[in-house]
Amino acid sequence: MDKGYIAAADRYDGMRYRRCGASGLRLPEISQGLWYNFGSVDDYDNYSRIAFAAFDNGVTHFDLANNYGPEPGSAEENFGRILRAGLGRYRDELIVSTKAGYHMWPGPYGEWGSRKYLIASLDQSLRRMGLDYVDIFYSHRPDPDTPMEETMGALSDMVKQGKALYAGISNYDPEQTERAVEILRRNGTPCLIHQVKYSMLQRAPEQGLTSVLGREGIGLIAFSPLAQGLLTDRYLDGIPADSRAARSTGFLQREQVSGEVIDKVRRLKEVAAARGQTLAQMAVAWLLRDERTTSVLIGASSVGQLQDNLGALNNTFFTDEELAGIDSILGSDAVI
């Protein structure tokens, strides 16, 4: 292994860590997601610098999925390159997670939640990254046609086989979460964590899910905390040609960048400025206001963006007046 990368000696001085639900595992308050910035179409020098800078700042958790890229699988392959370039020497300090559930390869066994697919996918992920195990393996989405006992049974077996240390779920609604948790518990493998889309503009998790997770002692990790860039300055003056909303295949659609939403974003920016934060920093800090949130996943595309997001940790306290003001801006229908 090329051991050219040497981590900063003070890497743990500025990061805070939260216990993941009722488990013994602690995660950094900000974690690095490797979605759309670490694929085969991206620049290795850039994304390797992001990963090294993240770890230098105490970000120990790197989150992937089998289909992350683009192309599918390439984010895991590139993370393997980063590990071989020196980050891997700190393997015992890292939390590496991956998932399976979305389409990955052709045929009837290349997606969803069958035992066949989940086990094959994790084996492929381990080969791509050059790892013996991942710390967390997720069911990326519930399968409407496969019995949940089969999906959760496969997760539990992979933990018992040592291919993963913990099991997690993602994109499960409150009722599905309760069922999954109970099945995993019967199998002797607690559900560690739930990864869910959650932001100021997407508050659906507050409609039952956060209560389930708190009651069951399960960690919550939020993805898309900046609502695909809406909770930044990116769209305040229209839709940039190189933005996600400008792409016909993007997850953020033009119709979501409405005048009403942008008006809310402008008003939220004023609240952030009064707090001495950028809007992105306040959006991350706002998610951490709830102790049931273990970590927030960011998708930094540059070291500068990473550093800006990490700045959220300088002020995660909100007064009651600030929270009430934010709620009045967002209204009761904060879902895009």
N, C-alpha and C positions, 0 to 999 in steps of 0.2 A: 504494500500500500504506500502511495505517495503521502508522506507525512508533512508536507510543506505547510499546511494550515495548522497553526497553534492557537488555541482559544485564549481569549483574554483572561488574565488571572483574576480580574475583578468581576467576572461575568454574572455573579449572583448578587452583587451589591445593590442593584437598582430594581430588580424584579421582585414582585410579590407572588406567592403561590397559595392556591386555595385547595382545600381537601375536596376530592371528587365524591360528592354525596357522602355516604356512610363508609366509604372505603378507606384504605390506608394510603391511597395514591393522591399526590398533590400535583396540580397542573399550574403552569404559569397563567397569570391573569390574561395575558395575550399570547395566542398560539399562531403559528405560521401555517396557512393553508397553501397547498401546492397545486392549485387549480387555475389553469389558463395562463400562468406566468412561468411554468417550468416544463413546458412540453417541447416537442420536437421542432416546432416553429419558432421557439424562443432562443435567445442568446445565452449560451452557457456561461460566459464571463459575468453577465448581469445576474442571472439567477443564482449562481454559486456565491457571488458576493452577498446577495440577499440572505442566503442561508447562513453563511458564516457570520454576517453582522447580527442576524437574529440570535444565534447562539452566544455570540459575544455579549449580548445584552440580556442573557438569562432566559431566552425563549428556548425551552427544552423540548417542546412538543411540535412535531411536524406531521401534518395531516394530509393523507392522500386517499385515492380510491383507484380501483383497477382501471377505470375508464378515463382518468384525468389525463389531459394532454393540452391541446391536440397534438398528435394522434393518440387514440386510446392506448394506455400502457406506457406512453413515453415519459410522463411525469415520474413514474416509479423508476424507469430506467435511468432517468437523469438524476434522481435522488441517489440511486446507487452510485453514479459517477461522483456525486458530491461526498458520499460516505468514503469512497476509495481515495478521494483527494485530501482526506485528513479528518473530516468530521467523524468518520467511523471509529477513530481511536477513542472517542468519547461515548461509545454505544451505551454503556451502562448509565450515562447521565441523560440519555435521550428517551423520549416517548415518541414512538413511531406508530401511527395508526393508518389503516387502510380499510376499504369497504368493498362490498360486492352487492349488486342488485340491479343496476342498469345494464343496458345492452353492451356486451363486450366482444362476443364472437358469433359467427353465423350458426344457425340451427336451433333446435329446441332446447339446448342446454346452455345457452350463452347469456342468459339474464334471469332476473327474478330471484326466487328464494328456495329452489330445490337443493337438497343435499348434494346432488351431483355437481351443480354449478358452484355452490359456495366453496366446497372443498377444492375443486379444480382451480377456482379463481385464486384462493389464498396460496395454493402451491405455486401458481404462476407469478403472483405478486412477490413472493419470497425470492424466487429465482431472479426476477427483474431487479430487485433491490440488493441481491446478494446477502440476504439476512437468513438467520436460522429461525427467527420468530419475529412477530410484531407485538407491540405492547397492547394495542386495542384492535380488534377486528369487529367491524360493524355489518349488520344487515342494513343496506343502504336505503331500502324502501320495503314496505310490506307487500307481500305477494297475494293477490286476491284469490288465486287458484290453488296454491300449495298450502296444506295444513300448517298452521303456525307451529305445531309440535315438531314438524319436520325441520323447519327453518331454525327454530331455537335449539332443537336437538343437535343440529350440525354445528351451530356456534359453540354450544357447550362441549361437544366432542373435540373441537379444535383447540379449545382451552385445555382440556384434559390431556390432549396429545402434546401440548407444549408448543404448538404452532402460534398461539396467541396467549397473552397473559390475562387479558380481560375481554369480555364481550360487551358490545354496545349495539344500539339501534339508532336509526335516523329516519326522519320523516314519518314516524308513526303518530297517529292521533291519540288522544287520551285513552280511549277505550282499547285500542290496539296495544298501547303501551302497557296498560294494566295486565292484559292477557299475556304479552310477551314476558313481562317481569315474573308473573306467577309460574309460567312454564320453565323459565330459566332457573328460578328458585327451586322448583321440584327436581330439576336435573343437577342441582348442587353447584350451579354457576351463577352467581348474582349478576344482574345487569348493572354495569358500572356507570354508563353514561348514555345520554340521548343527545344527538346532534340535530339541531332544528334551525330553520330559517327564522330569524328574530332580529328586529330592528325597530327603531322609532316609527317606521312606516309599515311595519309588518308585526303586529302585536297579537296575532292569533294564538301563540303559545300561552298567553295570559288567560285564554278562555278555557281553562281546565288543565292544560298540560303541566304548567309550573306547579300547580297544587299536587298533581299526581307524583311528580318527581320529588317534591319536598317531602311528601308523606312516605314515599317508598325509599328515600335515602339514595336517590340517583342523581348524578351530576348532570348539569345542563351546559352544553357548549353551543354557542350561537354562531351560525354562519350567515354570510351576507349582512354584516352589521351596518354597512354603509349603503344598503339597498342598491347594490350594483352601481354605486357611484352617485346616486341621487343625493345622498347626505354628504356631499362635498360641494365645492364651487363649480364642479364640472358642467352642470346644465343650467346655471343661472342665466346665461345669455343665449340660450338655444341649444340645439343638439350638434355637437362637434362631429365633423365628418369621420373622425377616427374613433368615435365612442362606441360603446356597446349598443346603445339605443339606435345607432345608425346602421347596424348590421341586421339584415333580415333574419339571420339565424340566431341572433343574440337572445339571451334570457330576459333582457330589459327591452321592452317594446316601446315604440314611439308614443303610443297612446297612454302609456304610463307616465310619460313626462308631460303631464297636463299643466295648464295654468294654475289650477287649484293646488296641485302638489308643489309646484315651484314657489307659489306664494307662501306655503307652509315652510318650505326650506329656507326662504329668505328670512322669515320671522325667527326660525330656529337659529339661524346664523347670528342674529342679533343677540339672542340669549347666550350663545357660545362666546361671542365677543365680550359680553359683560362678565363672563367667567374667566376671561383670559385664555380662551381655547379656540382652536379652529373648530369648524362644525364637525369634521371627522373625529376629532379628539373627543368632543362632547358626546357624539353618537356612541363611541366605544365606552366611555365612562358611564353613560346612562344605562347601558346593559349591565355594567358591574355594580350598579346601585343595589341590586337584588342579590342577597347572599346565596340564593339558590343557583345563580349563574357561576359556574366554576371557571369558565374561560371564554374568551371571545376570539374567534378565528378571523384573522385578517388575510387579505390576498395581496400583499404589497408587490408592486411591479418594479420597484427601485429601492435602493438603500435609503434614499431621502424620504420616500413614502413610508417605509418601515419606521424610520426615526420619528416622523410626524405622528404616526399611530401610537408609538410607544410613549409619546408625550402625554397621551390621555391619562397615564397613571399618575401624573403630577397633581391631578385634581379629580378625584372620583367621588367627592362628597357633594351632595345636592341638598340645598335647604328645602323645606316644605314649600316655600313660595316659588322656588325655581321649578320644582316638580309640578306644582299646580299650574304654573304658567305654560310649561311644556304640554301638559295634558289639554289645556285650553286651546293651544295651537293645533294639536293633532286631532282633536275631536274624538268622537266615539267610533269612527270608522277607519282607524289607522291601519288599513290593509290595502296594499297595491298589488 
